Amino acid sequence: MDNSLRVNLGERSYDLFFGAAILGRLRAELDAARAAGRRVAIVTDAQVAVRQAAALDSLGGEHPRLVLPAGEGTKCLASLGRVWDFLAENRIDRGSLLVAVGGGVIGDLAGFAAASYLRGIPFIQVPTTLLAMVDSSVGGKTGINLGAGKNLVGAFHQPAAVHVDTALLATLPPREFAAGMAEVIKYGLLGDAALLARLEREPLTFASADLAAVVRRCCAIKAGIVEADERETAAEGGRALLNLGHTFGHAIEQVTGYGFYLHGEAVAVGLCAAARLSEKLGLIGAAEVIRVEAVVAAHALPVRLREPLPLEALVAAMGRDKKVRAGGLRFVVLRALGEAATLGGVEPALAAAAFREVGAV
């Protein structure tokens, strides 16, 4: 397996590095930066600080470190202010480096801080969860949540590099590994039938011999989509395809208050709802819906809501989704397993019916 991958975005291009126990490369980069007079600051969360203490220390104990509470609730305006203050207190300037060590919450939050502090400073992603490795650390989407919805405030700010050290997954709880698999399944559904078939044959686990190769494949799919539509401006398809299952999933997260479901768990239910919507639109058949639910369940993910949620609140939350255009909601649907498309003008009753079938009332 090639241990690197280039995201080609002109002057914003950067490399992803893959492997087990590869943070020595990053330590060398940080040492060189410090020797050249550049400051380095690290942002992480309390869980990572405990589980990955050795990895954090390997990056250099001399670098100032901000440890934030773990969980989706940290991805908020108050935490953003804490990161800004931390950067200012440590005299971080435009030549400095901010290193985000954590899952999607820390990556999105620190990335947005890097995008906005001094109108933009470089940052490096060190994802510590499967979900962040295959999805959120790549592509430059940064941001925070509002009470009105998820990821409603943010910026496009590409990292300077991403270091994907799969050895960090050894301490990841099974529930969080499963949550990351929702994004892996998503990539198979939206654009790689061979990847989906591999997941159907045998569930992917930390012990799987091809784990690193699957992670790299997901990143390559996303890199290709980002290169073609970096800022999600394509009229159809493009980067919006990466939101397969997310319109439903984000609504579930919002209605349940960000925390009852892990992001990947909500997306897993969303993938099943998206498959059912696709069936109602005549794009796929019942057999394909069964396959989607089977591969989701095989990876220890929910196919239905754990407890009923009010349909009216879920539909209202979908109406605040980022993909709303001219007052109308666009869905990512399946034309086949391995091929997705964006679709506007979906009859609201069909989306509501899909939500009912996964447990809304």
N, C-alpha and C positions, 0 to 999 in steps of 0.2 A: 504494500500500500504506500502511495506517495504520502509523505508526512507533512505536506504543506499544500495550500490552496490559495490562489490569488483572486481577490475580488477586484475586478477591473473597472474603475470609476474615474479614469483620468488622474487628476492631481489628488483625488481622494482615495486612490487605490491603496489596498493594504493586504497583508498576508495573514492566513490562519495557519497555525502550527498544531499538529496532532501527534499524540503518542502518550505513553505512560511514563510518569515521573520526568516530565520535560521542563519543569519550571527553572532548571538550571540555566536554560537559554535566556529566560526573562531576567533572572538575577544578573546575568552578565550584561544585559542591556541596561538595567537600572544602575549597575555599578558604573558603566561607561557614561551614562547620563550625569550621574552625580559627580564623576571625575571632571566632567566638562562644565561643572558649575550649575547644572540644572537641578531643580528641586523635584522631589518625588513624594507624593502623598497617596495613602491607601484608604479606601472605604470598603467596609465589609459589614457583616451583621453578627449578632451575638452567637447564633448557632454555628456559623462558619468559624468564628473565632475559637470555639471549643473543638469542633470536629476536625478542623484543618489548621490547628495551631502550628504544627510542624511546617506545613506548606507556607503559611503566612510568615513564620520566622525565617524560612529559607529565602524570602525575598529581601530580607534585610531589616533587622530590628531598629536601625537608625532612622527609618522613614516614619514620619508621623502617621498615626492610624486612627481613623474614626470608626467606632463600632456602634452600629445602630441596632434597634430592636429587630428581631426577625419577624417576617410575616407581611402579607399584602397591605396591612394597615400602615406600614412604614412608607409606602409609595404615595406620599402626600405632600402638601405644601409646607407643613411644619418641618418635615424631615429635609426637604429641599433647602429650607432656610438654614438648618443645622449644617448641611454640607457646605453651603456658601460661606457661612461664618468660619467653619473649620479651614477652608481654603484661604480665607483672608487672614486668619490668625497665624497661619504658617507661611505667609508671604508667598503664596503660589502665584506665579506670573505666567505669561503666555508661552514662555519657553519651558515651563514645568511639565510634569507628567502626573496625571491622576490615574491610579490603578483601581479598577473595580473588581473585587474578589467576592463572588457570591452567585446567587441565582438571578432569575429575571428581575426581581424587585430591585436588588442592588445595582444590577447592570443598567436598568432603565433610569433609575433615580440618579445614580452617579453620572451616567451619560448625559442626562438633561442638565445636571449641574455643570458639567464640562462644556456643554453647548452654550450655556448662558453666562457663566462666570467670565468676566472680562471679555464678553462677547465671543468666547470660544477658546478653549485650551485643549491640548491633545489628551486623549485617554486611552487606556488599554483594558481590554476585557479578559478576565480570567474566570470563565464560568465554572461553577462547582456543582451544578445540577444537570441532569440529562436534558431537561427542557431548555435550559439556557445554552447548553452546548450545541444542540441541533437547531435552535431557533432564535431566541431573543438576543443572543450576543452578536449575531451576524446581521448586517443590513443597515445599521445606523438609526433605527427608530428608538427614540428615548422619550421619557415622559413620566407623568404622574397621573393618579386618579383624582376625580372630583366626586362629590356626593352625587352629582347628576349622572355619572357614568365613568367607565374605565378608559384610561389613556386619552382623556379629552384635552389635556394640555401637554405639549411636548415639542420636540424639534427633531429634524433629521440631522444627525451629527455622527459621521462615520468614525469608528475607532481607528487608532493608529496601528493596532494589531490585535489578534485574538489568539490566546494560548489555550488550547483544548487538551487538558491533561486528564485522560480517562481514569487514571489512578485515583483521582479525587472522588470518583463515584463509589469507592469501596466503603465509605462511611455514610452513603446516602440511604436513608430509611426506605424500605420497600415501597411504601405508599408514594414517596416522592419520585422514586424511579419509575413507578407505574404512571404517575402524572406526566412525566417526560415522554413516555411512550405514546401518549395521545398525539403529540406533535409528530413523532416518527410515523405513526399510522396516517396522519394527515398528509404527509409528503407522498406516501404510497398512493393514497386515494386521489390526490390532485394531479400527479404527474409521473408516477413510476409504478406501473403495474407489476414489474418484476420485483420491486421492493415489497409491494403489498403481498405478492405470492410468497416471498420468503417469510414474511411475518405470519402468514396463514399456515405455513408448514410447521413452524415451531416458534413459540414465543421467544422474543429477544430478552436476555437477562444479562446481568453484570458478568456472568461466567461465560457468555457466548463468545466463541472464538472470533466471530466477525463483528463484535461490538464496535470497535474503532472504525472499521470499514463502513458500517451502517451510519455511524455518526458523520463521517466524512461525506457519505453520499447525500445525506440530508442537507448538509451545509453547501454542497455543490449545487443541488437543486435550487436552494434559496439564493445562492450567489448569482446563478444564471438569471433568475427572475428579477433580482435587485438591479443587476447590470442593465437589464432592458427597461426597467421602470422604477428608477431609484426613489422617486418621490410620489409614487402611486398616482400618477396623472393620466394613465392610459384610460381611454374611454371605455374599453371593455377588457376583461382579463387582466393581465399584468400583475402588479404586486398585490392587488386586491384578492387574487386567488389564494394567497397565504392565509386569508381569513376564513377558509373553509371550516365550518362548525363554530366559528367565533361569534357570529351575530347572535346565535342562540346561547352560546356559552357565556358571553359577557353579560347577557341579560340575567342568566342564572346567578352569576357572581354578584351582580348589583342588587338583585332582589333579596339575596341571602346575606348581604352585608360584608362581602369579601372576607372569607375565612372559613365558612362552613364547608365549602368545596375548595380544594386546591384548583388552581387555574386549569391544569391538565384534566382534572376530573370533570369540570364544567364543560371543557372543550369536548371531552369524550361523549358526554350526553348530547352536546351540540352536533357532533359528527353524525350520531344516530338520527337526530332530528332533521339534519340536512339531507340525509339519505332518504328519509321518509318524505320530505318535501319534494325531492327529486323524483321519487316514485309517483307522487300525486300529479306532478307536471308531465308525466309520461316519458321521462328521460331514461329511467332505469326500471327494472322489474322487481318484484317481491324477492326473487332469489338473491339479487344484489344487496337488498336491504338486510337480508339474513346474513350474508357474508360480512357486511360491515359490522353488524352487531356481534357476530361470532369472533372476529379478530379483536374487537374492542374488549369483549368479555375475557378472551384468552389472555389478555395482558393485565388482568386484575383491575379493570376500569368499569365504571358504571355505564349501563346502557339506558337507564331510566333515572329520573329524579329519586333521591333517597326517601323523600317525603313530598307530598303534593305541594305545589306552589300556585298562587293565584294567577290564572292566565292573563287577566287584565293588567296586572303589574308587570308581567313578563313582556307583554306586547308593548306596553308603554316604554319599558326600558329599551326594547329593540328600536323604537322610534327615535332614541337619542344616540343611536350608533353612529360611528364616524363615517360609515359608508352611505349615509343618507345624502341624496343629491336632489336638489329642487323639490324638497319635501317628500321624496319617494325613497323607499328603502330598497337597496340592491342586496340580493342574496348570492352566495357562492353555491352553485349546485353541481351535481355530478351528471355528466353526459354519459359516462361509463366509469367503471372502477379503474382509475388511473388517468382520468381526464375530467377536469373541472372547468367551469365557465362562470362568469358573472351574469346575473340576470336581473333586470329591473322590471317593474310593472307586475310583480307577483301579487296575485289576489290575496289580500290580508287573511281571508278565511282559510286559505290553504296553509299558510304559515302557522296560524293558530291551531289548525287541526294537527299539524305535525308536532306542535308543542304538547297538545293533549295526549298524543300517542306515546310521549315519553314521560308522562306523569303530571302535566299541568291540569288544573281544574278551574 
